[in-house]
């Protein structure tokens, strides 16, 4: 646990008692704070109460009297589309509002660090798509190279739930826009921006607000090195703002859309080959076509970001390449769950928006595509242009019929449930086909989260294969 001593002897409040909220409450209590907790869900209240925390309704008048800060869990809106009532109360009482990420960065360094030979480092990954795979891949390569490394944030453990890093320790954080938007402190050593596409627009008041939330990691965090995907204008803008000139190698540009050369430092992938350039000369390369767990251009972008990060930390290209080959992939992200009678089954349940699903469609051929769910903002137009490798779509979700109608030019069967979709797809498959779950939608109309949706797909496929054998 990262102990937060900043509020010792003072009242602090925690709003939202999920994973990050409970870990924040524990870290504050361990540091001597008097912690008051609240969640609109009574079951969450009971869980916190069982762990000895005081439950106080933070929405009532006077709840913030004497409170030094409010820590808000990432799932709770603090500005758009409307702030939670407890946050409005905190504003009125002039109580600072923060989150566990802000606490983490202020509490991480301790006097013990003065005795370390190598100061611990924090790597922070953000972006619309690929950040989970990128963070997990970085963690894997570093661990394979013998580094002491931990993975936390929006994936794995809560940031305050990890062990304090020791001499030479490395912490890899995946950070969502919900986390970067509110944190009052962010000081990563290396910050990574993968890409930007329309997502969470209602939460951030539009695309500009969404980008601004991610930009805070760089503009306010001041990382020693920034690794920036420049395949969209937002990334090009960000790289330009951070760089002092063409030769400034504190900014490493990455791309899967163009060859990057010039005076600075760049990593790009084209036609399956990753190349590293410094000062206009190639200094490293990897054939990504042979890396089974990283199929498609979107995963090659993740590989570029991970490669650049590991090179920044001093790893040789061959060491990074070895780590790529031993990477098993991320659950629910381009995850090959079975291969049977010439058919490959891929779980990409984490493709919850149109852009990530389009990238998944671009990674395979002869696709039997399971899609649908709770549709997000922005429409489905990008899917139509990306669906050239789709033989047939099998649409799930409560609004499956409407979703299917908008897949212009795609042969689509309305299945509604995952069980029907899997059965229909497996009944149609031919040798060389890929059955791909890439929903392009949220899961909440039928599942608690995308993980349960992916698990359902996996269980149904494996059960059907076992029965067939």
Secondary structure per residue as TSV (DSSP state, phi and psi in degrees):
chain	resnum	aa	ss	phi	psi
A	1	X	-	360.0	138.3
A	2	X	-	-87.2	110.5
A	3	X	-	-80.0	131.4
A	4	X	-	-100.9	108.2
A	5	X	-	-95.0	-7.5
A	6	X	T	-58.6	-30.1
A	7	X	T	-112.4	27.1
A	8	X	T	-56.1	129.2
A	9	X	T	78.8	4.7
A	10	X	S	-121.4	157.5
A	11	X	E	-75.5	134.9
A	12	X	E	-130.7	153.6
A	13	X	E	-121.9	143.9
A	14	X	E	-125.3	123.8
A	15	X	E	-109.6	119.3
A	16	X	-	97.3	117.2
A	17	X	-	-118.4	40.6
A	18	X	S	-82.9	-154.6
A	19	X	H	-58.2	-50.5
A	20	X	H	-70.7	-36.6
A	21	X	H	-66.0	-45.2
A	22	X	H	-65.7	-41.5
A	23	X	H	-66.1	-35.7
A	24	X	H	-65.3	-43.2
A	25	X	H	-60.9	-42.3
A	26	X	H	-66.3	-41.2
A	27	X	H	-66.0	-38.4
A	28	X	H	-67.0	-44.4
A	29	X	H	-63.3	-40.2
A	30	X	H	-62.8	-26.6
A	31	X	T	-90.4	6.8
A	32	X	T	95.0	9.6
A	33	X	-	-81.3	153.0
A	34	X	E	-92.0	105.3
A	35	X	E	-98.7	127.6
A	36	X	E	-109.1	132.1
A	37	X	E	-120.1	148.6
A	38	X	E	-151.7	142.5
A	39	X	-	-148.3	140.8
A	40	X	S	-67.0	-18.8
A	41	X	S	-89.3	122.7
A	42	X	H	-66.1	-32.3
A	43	X	H	-64.9	-40.2
A	44	X	H	-65.4	-37.0
A	45	X	H	-60.5	-44.7
A	46	X	H	-62.4	-39.9
A	47	X	H	-62.4	-44.9
A	48	X	H	-67.2	-39.2
A	49	X	H	-62.6	-39.3
A	50	X	H	-64.2	-23.0
A	51	X	T	-94.2	12.0
A	52	X	T	89.3	13.5
A	53	X	-	-93.0	145.0
A	54	X	E	-76.0	131.0
A	55	X	E	-100.6	118.7
A	56	X	-	-130.1	129.6
A	57	X	-	-70.4	103.3
A	58	X	T	-77.4	-2.6
A	59	X	T	-90.0	-9.9
A	60	X	S	-84.2	156.4
A	61	X	T	-64.1	136.4
A	62	X	T	83.7	1.8
A	63	X	T	-64.5	-25.0
A	64	X	T	-101.0	14.7
A	65	X	T	-64.9	121.9
A	66	X	T	79.0	4.6
A	67	X	E	-85.2	133.6
A	68	X	E	-85.8	-30.7
A	69	X	E	-160.7	159.2
A	70	X	E	-118.5	125.7
A	71	X	E	-104.2	123.1
A	72	X	E	-111.2	133.5
A	73	X	-	-72.0	150.8
A	74	X	T	-63.4	-27.5
A	75	X	T	-75.7	-7.2
A	76	X	S	-96.6	121.7
A	77	X	-	-62.7	134.4
A	78	X	S	-117.2	-6.1
A	79	X	S	-144.4	-64.1
A	80	X	T	-111.8	152.4
A	81	X	T	-68.1	-18.7
A	82	X	T	-162.4	138.7
A	83	X	-	-70.5	147.3
A	84	X	-	-61.0	147.1
A	85	X	H	-57.7	-35.0
A	86	X	H	-67.2	-34.3
A	87	X	H	-69.0	-38.2
A	88	X	H	-60.7	-40.5
A	89	X	H	-62.8	-41.8
A	90	X	H	-63.8	-43.2
A	91	X	H	-58.5	-46.5
A	92	X	H	-61.7	-33.4
A	93	X	T	-88.5	3.0
A	94	X	T	59.4	38.6
A	95	X	-	-93.9	127.1
A	96	X	E	-60.4	140.2
A	97	X	E	-111.7	129.1
A	98	X	E	-141.6	-175.4
A	99	X	-	-139.0	-177.0
A	100	X	H	-67.1	-26.0
A	101	X	H	-66.0	-44.5
A	102	X	H	-61.2	-42.8
A	103	X	H	-61.0	-43.5
A	104	X	H	-57.8	-51.3
A	105	X	H	-66.6	-31.0
A	106	X	H	-78.5	-25.6
A	107	X	H	-99.4	-12.2
A	108	X	S	-63.7	-52.6
A	109	X	-	-71.8	136.4
A	110	X	-	-130.3	163.8
A	111	X	G	-56.3	-23.9
A	112	X	G	-61.0	-27.7
A	113	X	G	-60.4	-25.8
A	114	X	G	-62.1	-21.6
A	115	X	G	-96.4	-2.0
A	116	X	-	-80.0	145.1
A	117	X	S	-75.1	-37.6
A	118	X	S	-123.4	118.2
A	119	X	-	-65.8	134.2
A	120	X	-	-56.8	152.0
A	121	X	E	-124.6	150.8
A	122	X	E	-119.1	127.3
A	123	X	E	-109.8	125.4
A	124	X	E	-118.5	129.3
A	125	X	E	-116.7	127.4
A	126	X	E	-137.4	175.2
A	127	X	-	139.0	170.7
A	128	X	S	-76.2	-49.0
A	129	X	S	-128.8	147.8
A	130	X	S	89.7	-7.0
A	131	X	H	-67.5	-34.6
A	132	X	H	-65.4	-46.6
A	133	X	H	-64.5	-42.4
A	134	X	H	-61.8	-47.6
A	135	X	H	-63.5	-43.1
A	136	X	H	-67.1	-38.5
A	137	X	H	-66.2	-43.5
A	138	X	H	-58.8	-47.8
A	139	X	H	-58.3	-44.1
A	140	X	H	-63.9	-48.6
A	141	X	H	-62.4	-42.7
A	142	X	H	-65.0	-42.0
A	143	X	H	-63.6	-42.4
A	144	X	H	-63.3	-28.3
A	145	X	T	-84.2	2.9
A	146	X	T	88.7	12.3
A	147	X	-	-81.3	150.8
A	148	X	-	-85.1	106.6
A	149	X	E	-138.5	144.1
A	150	X	E	-128.4	147.7
A	151	X	E	-114.8	131.8
A	152	X	E	-158.2	-175.4
A	153	X	E	101.3	-123.9
A	154	X	S	-77.9	-0.3
A	155	X	S	-138.9	146.2
A	156	X	S	70.7	-128.3
A	157	X	B	-88.9	156.9
A	158	X	-	-65.4	151.1
A	159	X	G	-62.1	-31.8
A	160	X	G	-87.3	-2.5
A	161	X	G	-94.2	-6.3
A	162	X	S	-80.7	169.3
A	163	X	-	-79.3	145.2
A	164	X	-	-57.9	127.9
A	165	X	-	-65.3	139.9
A	166	X	-	-92.0	-164.0
A	167	X	T	-56.1	118.8
A	168	X	T	76.7	8.1
A	169	X	-	-68.6	152.3
A	170	X	E	-129.4	135.7
A	171	X	E	-115.9	125.4
A	172	X	E	-106.8	121.9
A	173	X	E	-115.1	130.8
A	174	X	E	-93.7	125.6
A	175	X	-	-122.9	125.1
A	176	X	-	-84.0	167.3
A	177	X	H	-62.7	-30.8
A	178	X	H	-61.8	-34.8
A	179	X	H	-81.6	-42.6
A	180	X	H	-72.8	-26.5
A	181	X	H	-66.5	-35.2
A	182	X	H	-102.3	-24.2
A	183	X	-	-58.2	131.5
A	184	X	S	-85.9	-9.3
A	185	X	-	-145.0	130.7
A	186	X	-	-147.1	113.4
A	187	X	-	-134.7	61.2
A	188	X	-	-70.9	154.2
A	189	X	S	-77.8	-38.8
A	190	X	E	-129.1	128.0
A	191	X	E	-120.2	137.9
A	192	X	E	-123.2	131.6
A	193	X	E	-117.0	114.5
A	194	X	-	-80.0	-55.6
A	195	X	-	-172.2	177.0
A	196	X	-	-140.8	132.4
A	197	X	-	-145.0	164.3
A	198	X	S	-62.8	120.3
A	199	X	-	-163.8	150.6
A	200	X	S	53.5	34.0
A	201	X	H	-67.4	-37.8
A	202	X	H	-64.3	-37.0
A	203	X	H	-67.5	-28.9
A	204	X	H	-112.1	8.2
A	205	X	T	71.2	27.5
A	206	X	S	117.8	174.7
A	207	X	H	-64.8	-37.4
A	208	X	H	-62.2	-42.3
A	209	X	H	-66.7	-35.6
A	210	X	H	-63.9	-46.9
A	211	X	H	-64.9	-40.3
A	212	X	H	-60.0	-36.8
A	213	X	H	-63.6	-40.0
A	214	X	H	-75.4	-36.1
A	215	X	H	-61.8	-26.6
A	216	X	H	-58.2	-32.5
A	217	X	H	-59.5	-29.8
A	218	X	H	-98.0	-44.9
A	219	X	H	-70.3	-38.4
A	220	X	T	-101.7	-20.6
A	221	X	T	-80.8	-30.3
A	222	X	-	56.6	52.6
A	223	X	-	-65.3	152.7
A	224	X	S	-66.5	-33.7
A	225	X	E	-139.6	137.0
A	226	X	E	-117.2	132.2
A	227	X	E	-113.9	116.9
A	228	X	E	-128.1	124.5
A	229	X	E	-72.5	125.7
A	230	X	-	-115.1	31.1
A	231	X	S	-89.1	-3.2
A	232	X	S	-127.0	160.6
A	233	X	H	-60.7	-34.7
A	234	X	H	-62.5	-40.9
A	235	X	H	-67.4	-39.8
A	236	X	H	-63.4	-42.2
A	237	X	H	-60.9	-46.4
A	238	X	H	-63.7	-46.1
A	239	X	H	-60.7	-40.2
A	240	X	H	-64.8	-38.1
A	241	X	H	-68.9	-33.4
A	242	X	H	-84.1	-23.3
A	243	X	-	-88.8	143.6
A	244	X	S	-92.3	-4.2
A	245	X	S	163.9	176.4
A	246	X	T	-60.3	-31.8
A	247	X	T	-93.3	3.6
A	248	X	-	-73.5	102.1
A	249	X	T	-87.0	11.9
A	250	X	T	-72.9	-18.5
A	251	X	E	-110.4	119.7
A	252	X	E	-105.6	116.6
A	253	X	E	-87.7	138.5
A	254	X	E	-126.2	151.5
A	255	X	E	-159.3	150.5
A	256	X	S	-120.6	11.4
A	257	X	S	-110.7	-17.8
A	258	X	S	-155.5	157.5
A	259	X	-	-79.0	127.1
A	260	X	-	-108.5	113.7
A	261	X	-	-129.0	-178.5
A	262	X	S	126.9	-166.3
A	263	X	S	-79.4	-17.0
A	264	X	S	-92.8	-148.1
A	265	X	E	-119.7	128.4
A	266	X	E	-146.9	151.3
A	267	X	E	-134.6	126.3
A	268	X	E	-141.4	160.8
A	269	X	E	-128.5	130.2
A	270	X	E	-138.7	131.4
A	271	X	T	52.8	34.7
A	272	X	T	89.6	0.7
A	273	X	E	-113.2	125.4
A	274	X	E	-90.5	135.0
A	275	X	E	-130.3	140.2
A	276	X	E	-112.4	127.8
A	277	X	E	-120.8	136.8
A	278	X	E	-134.2	131.9
A	279	X	T	51.6	38.0
A	280	X	T	81.7	4.0
A	281	X	E	-121.6	141.7
A	282	X	E	-75.9	130.4
A	283	X	E	-123.0	-1.7
A	284	X	E	-169.6	154.5
A	285	X	E	-157.8	155.4
A	286	X	E	-142.6	137.1
A	287	X	E	-86.0	100.3
A	288	X	G	-76.1	-13.7
A	289	X	G	-63.9	-21.9
A	290	X	G	-93.1	0.4
A	291	X	-	-95.3	99.2
A	292	X	T	-61.6	-33.6
A	293	X	T	-83.2	0.2
A	294	X	S	-128.5	64.6
A	295	X	-	-82.1	145.3
A	296	X	H	88.7	160.0
A	297	X	H	-61.9	-36.6
A	298	X	H	-64.0	-38.3
A	299	X	H	-73.5	-27.3
A	300	X	H	-68.5	-32.6
A	301	X	H	-64.8	-42.1
A	302	X	H	-60.3	-40.7
A	303	X	H	-63.2	-40.0
A	304	X	H	-60.8	-44.5
A	305	X	H	-64.5	-43.8
A	306	X	H	-65.9	-42.3
A	307	X	H	-60.0	-48.9
A	308	X	H	-60.2	-40.1
A	309	X	H	-63.0	-48.3
A	310	X	H	-67.5	-34.1
A	311	X	H	-67.3	-37.5
A	312	X	H	-58.9	-35.0
A	313	X	T	-85.4	5.0
A	314	X	T	96.2	6.0
A	315	X	-	-76.3	142.9
A	316	X	-	-74.7	152.0
A	317	X	H	-53.5	-39.6
A	318	X	H	-66.4	-35.0
A	319	X	H	-66.3	-41.9
A	320	X	H	-63.9	-43.4
A	321	X	H	-61.8	-42.5
A	322	X	H	-60.1	-39.6
A	323	X	H	-65.0	-38.7
A	324	X	H	-59.8	-43.9
A	325	X	H	-68.6	-27.0
A	326	X	T	-93.0	1.7
A	327	X	-	-74.2	127.5
A	328	X	-	-87.2	-7.5
A	329	X	-	94.7	167.8
A	330	X	B	-100.4	133.3
A	331	X	T	-56.7	134.2
A	332	X	T	71.9	11.7
A	333	X	B	-132.4	102.6
A	334	X	S	47.8	40.1
A	335	X	E	-91.0	115.6
A	336	X	E	-76.0	113.0
A	337	X	E	-99.9	-17.3
A	338	X	E	-167.2	151.9
A	339	X	E	-135.4	121.1
A	340	X	E	-147.2	123.7
A	341	X	T	51.8	45.2
A	342	X	T	80.8	5.0
A	343	X	E	-114.0	134.8
A	344	X	E	-105.2	136.1
A	345	X	E	-114.4	124.2
A	346	X	E	-124.2	127.6
A	347	X	E	-101.0	106.9
A	348	X	-	-122.5	50.3
A	349	X	T	-61.4	-22.1
A	350	X	T	-74.3	-6.9
A	351	X	-	-75.6	76.3
A	352	X	-	-90.9	-5.8
A	353	X	S	-127.5	170.0
A	354	X	H	-62.5	-42.4
A	355	X	H	-63.8	-45.6
A	356	X	H	-67.1	-35.5
A	357	X	H	-67.3	-39.4
A	358	X	H	-61.3	-38.8
A	359	X	H	-67.7	-37.1
A	360	X	H	-65.0	-39.6
A	361	X	H	-64.1	-30.2
A	362	X	T	-77.0	-8.6
A	363	X	T	-91.6	-11.6
A	364	X	-	-135.2	168.0
A	365	X	S	-122.3	163.2
A	366	X	S	51.9	57.8
A	367	X	E	-93.4	130.4
A	368	X	E	-101.3	107.6
A	369	X	E	-102.7	118.0
A	370	X	E	-95.7	120.7
A	371	X	E	-144.5	173.4
A	372	X	-	110.0	167.9
A	373	X	S	144.5	-146.7
A	374	X	B	-84.5	105.1
A	375	X	-	-67.0	140.7
A	376	X	-	-98.1	-178.8
A	377	X	T	-67.6	157.0
A	378	X	T	104.8	-11.6
A	379	X	-	78.4	-176.3
A	380	X	S	-115.8	14.0
A	381	X	H	-57.7	-40.3
A	382	X	H	-63.8	-25.6
A	383	X	H	-72.0	-33.8
A	384	X	H	-63.9	-43.5
A	385	X	H	-73.3	-21.3
A	386	X	H	-95.2	-0.1
A	387	X	G	-96.5	19.7
A	388	X	G	-62.7	-24.8
A	389	X	G	-94.1	6.0
A	390	X	E	-87.3	121.1
A	391	X	E	-77.7	-41.5
A	392	X	E	-162.0	147.4
A	393	X	E	-108.7	143.4
A	394	X	E	-122.9	108.3
A	395	X	E	-98.2	129.9
A	396	X	E	-111.6	174.7
A	397	X	S	106.7	162.4
A	398	X	T	-67.1	-27.9
A	399	X	T	-109.2	37.7
A	400	X	H	-58.7	-39.9
A	401	X	H	-62.5	-45.3
A	402	X	H	-65.7	-39.4
A	403	X	H	-61.9	-45.6
A	404	X	H	-62.5	-39.1
A	405	X	H	-62.9	-29.0
A	406	X	T	-85.6	-3.7
A	407	X	S	-87.4	69.1
A	408	X	T	-57.8	128.8
A	409	X	T	82.7	-0.2
A	410	X	S	-106.4	130.2
A	411	X	-	-67.9	111.7
A	412	X	E	-125.9	135.4
A	413	X	E	-111.7	128.0
A	414	X	E	-80.2	114.6
A	415	X	E	-111.1	-28.1
A	416	X	E	70.8	-57.0
A	417	X	S	-103.1	156.8
A	418	X	H	-63.5	-39.6
A	419	X	H	-60.0	-43.9
A	420	X	H	-67.9	-38.7
A	421	X	H	-65.0	-45.5
A	422	X	H	-63.6	-44.4
A	423	X	H	-62.6	-42.2
A	424	X	H	-66.8	-44.4
A	425	X	H	-64.2	-43.7
A	426	X	H	-69.4	-24.5
A	427	X	H	-75.7	-21.9
A	428	X	H	-98.9	-14.9
A	429	X	-	-61.6	150.7
A	430	X	-	-128.5	164.5
A	431	X	T	-55.4	130.7
A	432	X	T	94.0	-5.3
A	433	X	-	-75.6	158.4
A	434	X	E	-122.5	121.4
A	435	X	E	-92.8	111.3
A	436	X	E	-116.5	121.3
A	437	X	E	-90.2	107.9
A	438	X	-	-141.7	83.2
A	439	X	-	-64.0	-30.5
A	440	X	S	60.8	26.5
A	441	X	S	-161.5	159.1
A	442	X	B	-71.7	165.3
A	443	X	S	-100.2	-6.9
A	444	X	T	-69.9	-10.0
A	445	X	T	-74.5	-22.1
A	446	X	T	-132.6	-20.3
A	447	X	S	-132.4	158.5
A	448	X	S	-69.4	-31.3
A	449	X	S	-162.1	172.5
A	450	X	H	-68.6	-26.1
A	451	X	H	-63.3	-44.3
A	452	X	H	-67.7	-34.3
A	453	X	H	-63.1	-45.8
A	454	X	H	-64.9	-38.3
A	455	X	H	-64.3	-39.1
A	456	X	H	-62.6	-46.4
A	457	X	H	-58.4	-47.7
A	458	X	H	-61.2	-46.5
A	459	X	H	-62.6	-42.6
A	460	X	H	-65.8	-42.1
A	461	X	H	-64.7	-48.3
A	462	X	H	-65.6	-37.1
A	463	X	H	-66.0	-40.2
A	464	X	H	-66.3	-39.9
A	465	X	H	-66.3	-42.0
A	466	X	H	-62.9	-39.0
A	467	X	H	-66.5	-40.1
A	468	X	H	-65.6	-34.6
A	469	X	-	-76.1	360.0
